[in-house]
Amino acid sequence: MKESEMLHYVDHTQLKAIATWEDIQNLCEEALEYKTASVCIPPCYIKRIHDKYGDKLNICTVIGFPLGYSTTIAKAAECEQALEDGAKEIDMVINITDVKNGDYKKVEDEIAFLKKIVGDKILKVIIETCYLTREEKIAMCHAVTNAGADFIKTSTGFGTGGATLEDVRLFKENIGPNVRIKAAGGVKSVADLETFINEGCSRIGTSSAINLIKGKLAKEY
């Protein structure tokens, strides 16, 4: 695969708490130039981006980010506002405390509730693999599948670890045929980018991909 083609898999990301409007505009201009799959940005910037770029950009945002333990109703309100402002893809964080309490059905129900709001737009579910056991990861593969979400996503990029090939392979063994995989937080080189894509990831979440392709050092996700 050509390096330029790899960028079509990338959700070009800027989620730092100190991200300025200039940072976000630069991200958007790069996304347009290199034809990334989307820009993944904080909810507070969605409307401003949509007003400026319209449908030229595919806008992705995050819900319940990064810790996931806000209430379902709060996540639903975030989701509704994001869609109204112009987002077409939603990356939600599960309630990890529910997973740790073994309440997998509650997680599944929340995902299904948000998917109903998202409708025919894309819902990606961040399970934050760095905090989960193998058993819990498998349970989340089933929850994401049963709830009808579009993607399972490894990480926020703000936890103690990012995507690993081991987790991607575990996902492939346990998700349903309609669920795709997004790897995030573990791409630090062009070789990593290619490896995750070849392993079956349909999306890669990173702020580094364009700089990597341009031969620059990877920045922190």
Disulfide bonds with the S-S distance in Angstrom:
none
